[in-house]
C-alpha cells in the first residue's frame, strides 16, 4: 500500500465562534422567546386549573357556592343547558349534567391545567386541550363577534404551538420529564 492511501486527514477544529453548542439545541433558540412561551404556557395552564377549582368548590367567580361540584352541582349542566347555540346546541343539551360529561370535563380541566403548569406531558395536554377548546367553540357557533373565529380557536392553536416548541422546558419540568425512560420510549408523552 502506498503511503498516500493510508494517510488520514484531520480537519482542524472550528474557530471559537463557530463551535456548535454542547447538547441538543432548543427548538426556540431565543431565551426571550422561550420566556414568553413559558409565560403563555403558565397563563393558559392557570386558566384551565382555575376553571377546575371554581367549578369544584364554587368559588363565586363563574360558579356560585351552591353550584359547586362538591355541593352536588354539575359543572356542565348550566352552560350546556342555557349558553349553547347553533347547529350543535341540541346535541350538547342532550348530555348537559350527565355524570360522564361532568367527570370527563373536570378531568380534562385538571389534567390539562396541571400538565401546562408543570410543563410535562405537553403533547397530550395540547391534543386534549385543543380538542376541548374546539368542542367549546362548536357549542356556541357562530361566535357572537366574528363569523367563525374566537378565543377558543386561538387558544387551541396556542396550546399546540406550546407543545411543538417544547415550552415546558423553560420554567417547567419538561426537560426532566423528557429524560424519563417511559417518555423516551413513548414520545407522545413528551
Secondary structure, DSSP 4 states (H G I P E B T S, - for coil): --TTTT----PPPPPGGGPPPSSPPPSS--HHHHHHHHHHHHHHHHHHHHHHHHHHHT-SSSS-GGG-GGGT--TTHHHHHHT-BSTTHHHHHHTTT-HHHHHHHHHHHHHHHHHHHHT-SHHHHHHHHHHHHHHHHHTBPSPSSSSS--HHHHHHHHHHHHHHTTGGGSSSSHHHHHTSHHHHH-GGG-
